[in-house]
Amino acid sequence: MSSPESARYLGGDPALGSRFLFEVDGVEIGLFASVAGLEVSSRFVEVAEGGQNGFVHRLPGRLEWPTITFTRGLTDADALFDWMNKTAGEGFAANGNKLVRSTGAITAVAGNGSRLRAWSLEGVYPVRWTGPRFGIGTDDPLTEELEIAHHGFRSSSPAR
């Protein structure tokens, strides 16, 4: 079986300006064409001060980290399902029905293969996988999506 880095895309390798490498506990899950949800927002608490009618104080609150969705062309690599099987079904039961959260990393990779920027994620686990949509008479590319939950990330420049 080929590695996720060199996994062949069914129907040919799509022309991409950049790709996103996703790794879990140091294992390459694969290259993805798009990543959505790599964001953080801060909730705030409004406090109205007595006698101060010009504004309301906004105090920082909890950070919110949405799920992240990865999309790519269908590949023949198994790393994604190997990881998912550890967090569901028999793999989950074999671990005493306890969810094992992993560390993850997303790395933006330029068209020439150089690593541009990386984000390390804490407490990662898969929450959804969506496979290709099949239909007679359609030439739509075969794609898959992976959605993950996490407890936050840090951004860094990758080692060169």
C-alpha positions in Angstrom: 0.0 0.0 0.0 1.4 3.4 -0.8 1.9 6.1 1.8 -0.6 8.9 2.2 2.0 11.4 0.9 2.2 9.5 -2.4 -1.4 8.2 -2.5 -2.7 8.1 -6.0 -5.9 10.1 -6.6 -8.6 8.2 -8.5 -9.1 9.9 -11.8 -5.6 11.6 -11.7 -3.8 14.0 -9.4 -5.8 17.3 -9.3 -3.9 20.4 -10.1 -3.6 22.4 -6.8 -1.8 25.6 -5.9 -1.4 24.3 -2.4 -2.3 21.3 -0.2 -2.7 20.7 3.5 -1.0 17.8 5.2 -2.9 16.4 8.2 -1.0 14.3 10.8 -2.2 12.6 13.9 0.3 11.6 16.6 3.0 11.9 14.0 1.3 9.6 11.4 0.4 11.1 8.1 -3.4 10.9 7.5 -3.0 12.5 4.1 -2.9 15.5 1.9 -6.1 17.5 1.6 -7.3 20.0 -1.0 -9.2 22.2 1.4 -9.5 22.9 5.2 -12.4 24.8 6.7 -12.9 25.8 10.3 -9.4 26.6 11.3 -10.5 29.5 13.4 -10.9 30.7 17.0 -13.3 33.3 18.5 -13.6 34.7 22.0 -16.9 35.0 23.7 -17.3 38.1 25.9 -19.4 39.1 28.8 -21.1 42.4 28.8 -21.2 44.3 32.1 -23.2 47.5 32.4 -21.6 49.9 34.8 -24.0 52.0 36.9 -23.8 55.7 35.9 -21.9 54.9 32.7 -24.4 55.2 29.9 -21.8 55.8 27.1 -20.8 52.1 26.7 -21.0 48.7 28.2 -17.8 46.9 29.3 -17.0 43.8 27.3 -14.8 41.4 29.3 -13.1 38.5 27.6 -14.7 35.1 28.1 -14.2 31.5 26.8 -12.5 30.7 23.5 -14.5 28.7 21.0 -12.8 26.3 18.5 -15.2 25.0 15.9 -14.8 21.6 14.2 -12.4 21.5 11.3 -13.4 19.9 7.9 -10.9 18.5 5.5 -11.8 17.7 1.8 -9.8 15.8 -0.7 -10.1 13.6 -3.8 -10.7 9.9 -3.0 -7.4 8.0 -2.4 -6.3 4.5 -1.9 -4.6 5.3 1.5 -5.8 3.6 4.7 -4.4 5.9 7.4 -7.6 7.9 7.8 -9.7 4.8 8.5 -7.1 3.2 10.7 -7.2 6.3 12.9 -11.0 6.5 12.8 -11.4 2.8 13.8 -9.4 3.5 17.0 -12.1 6.0 18.1 -15.3 4.1 17.2 -16.8 0.6 17.1 -14.5 -2.3 18.1 -11.5 -0.1 18.5 -13.4 2.1 21.0 -14.7 -1.0 22.8 -11.2 -2.5 23.0 -10.0 0.7 24.8 -12.6 0.2 27.5 -15.1 2.6 25.8 -12.8 5.5 26.5 -12.1 8.1 23.9 -8.4 8.6 23.3 -7.7 12.1 22.1 -4.7 12.6 19.9 -2.4 15.5 18.9 -2.7 16.6 15.4 -1.0 18.9 12.9 -2.1 20.7 9.8 0.7 22.0 7.5 0.1 24.2 4.5 2.2 22.9 1.6 3.0 25.0 -1.4 2.8 23.6 -5.0 6.6 23.1 -5.0 6.4 21.0 -1.8 7.8 23.5 0.6 6.0 23.8 4.0 4.5 27.2 4.5 2.9 27.2 8.0 1.8 24.6 10.6 -0.9 24.4 13.2 -0.6 21.9 16.1 -4.0 20.8 17.5 -4.7 19.3 21.0 -7.3 16.8 21.9 -8.1 15.7 18.3 -10.6 13.0 17.4 -12.8 12.4 14.3 -16.5 13.2 14.4 -17.6 12.6 10.8 -16.5 11.2 7.5 -18.4 11.7 4.3 -17.7 9.6 1.2 -18.1 10.3 -2.5 -21.6 11.0 -4.0 -22.3 8.5 -6.8 -24.6 9.2 -9.7 -25.1 7.9 -13.2 -24.4 10.5 -15.9 -22.3 12.8 -13.7 -18.6 13.6 -14.1 -18.3 15.1 -10.6 -14.9 14.2 -8.9 -15.0 11.5 -6.2 -14.2 13.3 -2.9 -14.3 12.6 0.8 -14.6 14.8 3.8 -13.2 14.4 7.3 -14.5 16.4 10.2 -12.6 16.6 13.5 -13.1 18.1 17.0 -10.3 19.5 19.0 -9.4 21.6 22.1 -7.5 24.4 20.3 -4.4 25.0 18.2 -1.1 26.9 18.0 0.4 28.3 14.9 4.0 28.1 13.9 6.5 28.3 11.0 7.5 24.8 10.1 11.2 23.7 10.4 12.9 24.2 7.1 
